[in-house]
Amino acid sequence: MRKSFDGLFAVARNHMGRDPLAGDMYLFVARDRKQARVLYWDGTGLVIIAKRLEKGRFNAPWEGDRTKPWCLTPSELSLFIEGSRLVGHFEVSPPPLKLGRKPCSN
């Protein structure tokens, strides 16, 4: 992963069609998944947070449908950088009751 401020900014703007100065964070992961960089605008300048793993690889929860953007919350981004495999949106509650169905009676 050789891109720095200008290169990552250009990828976000030209390839993703996004405005990096809008305040979103952009996660870039190397092909071998041993390096990751986060690019964001803090209001006064561009910031890059970089991490290189000495052992293992970053998880790849984005595998699958690559036509849609992969969005993370700040908490999920933190988990990703820390190496958690539980990144992405998981249902943790039972599904909501559907309207029109009668609740079970005891």
Order of alpha helices (4+ residues) and beta strands (2+ residues): alpha-beta-beta-beta-alpha
